[in-house]
């Protein structure tokens, strides 16, 4: 058919017949998940094919209908035809997916559009999940309260509402804040230049904001694989454009939906049930009050499966817990991965992955090198408890509770080093030590006792098990039992030379008793020191070695 551009008068004169005979009709442009290649929906686009003059440009007839207050008739007609199409699919058992239908500002301002389309949906018995309503950002300018009311009425009927052409108006951020839309549609006009230019930065910011709102984002006008891959890298997988499909007339669209797998569109950020993102960012909300003042030191950061992390929020207690006199801005600006010591980064990322996998709280201890303008450099140890509170594809929102345990770790290290030095000294001095609880007759041996004498960490009914295994020779058993009876009776101090083990090696055994506030014996602390007699000292002085045999020591 030869196409001739009709004049405005011709278009207006033929409108009634065009609606009656469906010369004005919807074409369907599919929407895809670029990550999976599956179809998630389609947009119904208005087309006008005159039987004598062929296809007419939407850029000619839509503004003309707007100026003459006639676009409303065409919009309702397109909605009706979409319902007819969906009814046909339902009746014939064809695969179905949601179809988005445009609503203009003129539909909102001058007519009962919501009531009329709902009557059509009921007439054709179409489940509301298969119909979405698209509103343009410019529709809200100058009529925000009216737009809020319309969206609220649509939601009451169960429709999802899409914000089309987001970013094209003058108050995008206010609209995103004030209008409760379910899906945001971005136009690739932002990327008229290179994907990494200022437009790309703007798109990235919009996608991140939409994630916090739990709002899926569709990018329309995608024509190249580079554009699609760039949007995917930002976390926006849903695309519409010529890269995947041009707008299709009904027969071609039915064929398309029969060939390609479908999937449902999912929220940009799925939060756990206890988190309301909108209230969380409201400075006057109870959620913010709790986060800022009532919980402990806490931070929120994003983590991508690729390993990237970005801190998005910290509370004042977090700043105090770090103890470096840093501001919130300074803390957020820090690149977290640059400050872990030793294998701390590996420990921390493994803990995050455990939290993602389990859905439960996971914790770890890591040392950090922190530098602040006022305090200089410092090394701190943080106990961090991590929990995933939101997920969007390969990106996760992590809630972290932190405890500065630097002093505890330093004290522990000091005690550990002291204990290590004591162990080394006792090793050289051949000293064994143990603790005896009088009321329970339980004995806890030192590490050398367990190592050299093969003793368990806790011995019951002491000293009988050691008499049975030969640590105390049989001929000294009664002597040792008498020592223990005196200790049980409250002797403050007792000692004796006793040959121990089957090798009958002489040790100086000492006990010191601990009493409670009433003078009753509680515990006794015992030690055994190897005895070196004068003959052995002489032999050692003349260079002759003296070796005491031990059941676990081989003679060299």
C-alpha positions, 0 to 999 in steps of 0.5 A: 500500500502506498503511504500518503501523509494525510492533512490534519483536516483529513485525519479529524474527519476520518477519526470516527470511522477509524475507531469504528473500523479499527483503522486505529489499533495496537501494535505490541512491542515485547519487553525482555529480560536481557539476562535470560532472554525471556519475555516479561511483557509488552507495550501496546503502541497506537497505530493508524492505518488508513485504507486509502492512504496507508500508515500515518505517523504517530507524531502527526496524529497524536498531537493533533488528537491532543489539541482537539481533546480527542485523544481520550477516545483513541486511548479508550479504544486501544484499551478495548482492543487490548482486552479483545486480544487478551480475551482471544488468547484466553479463549484459545489457550494461547500464552499470556503476558502483561500488556501495558496501555498508555494513559495520557494527561488528557485522560486524567484531567477531563474524563472518568478514564479509570471507571471506563477502562475498569468497565471494559476489563470486567466486560471482557473478563480479563484478569487485572494482572495482564493489564498495566497502565502507563502514565508519562512523567509530564502528566504529573506536572501541574497536577500532582494531587490529581495524578496521586488520586488516579494512581490510587484508584488504579491500585484499588482495582489491582492495576500496576502503574508504570511511569513512562519517559522518566527523566524527561520532565523537570521534577523527576526526583520529586515525582519519584518521591511522591508518586507510588508507581510500580515500574519505572521506564527509562529512555535510552536518550540519556545515552545519546553519546558514549555509555560511560558519559554523564548520561550513564551516571544519571541512569546509574543513579536512577536505577540505584534509587529505584532499587531502594524503592523495590521498583523494577526499571525497564529501559526502552529504546535499546537498539545495540548490544552495547546499550543492553549490556551497559544497562545490565551492568547497572542492574537493569535487566529489563529492556524494550527496543529494536535490539530484541524486537520492533513493534509487532502487529497481532499475528506476528506478536502471537507467533513471537509469544509462542516461540519465546519463554516467559517470566514474571517481572520481579522487584528491583530489591526484595527486602526481608519482611521486617524492612520497609525501605520507604520508612527507613529513609524517612528521617521522621520514621520510627525505623530511622529513629531506631537505627540512629538512636536505639540500636548499637553501632550499625552500618548498611552497605551494598555487596555485589557477587563480584566483590564490590562493596559500598557503604550507604549509611552509618549511625552515630554510634558506629562513628563512636565505636570506630573511635577515630573522630570521623564524620559520616561523610568521611566514613562513607567515602572510605573504600572498605576493601583497602583497609583490611589487614592480613587475611581480613578481607577473605574472612569478611567476604566469606562471612558475607557469602555465608550470610547470603547463603543462610539468610541468617546472621553471621559474624567475624572478627577482622583487623582494620587500618583506619586513618582519620584527619584528626587521629591519624593512623590506628589499627582496630579490631571489629567484631561484625555481625552481618545480615542480608536485608535486601537482594536485587539480582547479584547485589545484596543489601547488608545490615552490619552491627559492629563492636570495637574489640581492640582492647579485648584483643590486645588484652587477650594477646598480652595474656596469650603471650604471657601464657606462652612465655610461662609455658616455655619457662615451665618446659625448661624447668620441668614443672607440671601444674594442675588445679584440684576442686575439693568439693567435686574431686575434679582435677584439671591438668596443665598442657604438659600433663596432658601431653607427657602423661596422656591425661584428659582435660578433666579427671574425676574422683582424683587421684584414683585414676592416676593411681590406677594408670601408674602415675603414682607408684603403688607403694606411694599410693596410700601416702598420696591419698593421705596428702589429699585427705589433709588437703580436703580437711583444710591444710593450707600447704603441703609438700613431699618428694614422690617418685612418679610414673613407672620410671619412679622419677623423683618430683617435688610435689607441692600443694597450696589451698584456696579458702572461701570467705568462711574459711572452707577449702575450695581448691588446691593448686598443685605442682610437680618439679623435677628433683636433681640430687647432688650426684646428678648435679656433679655428673652434669658439671663433669659433662656426663648426661643423666637421663631419667626414663619416662613412659613416653620418652625414648632413651637416646 
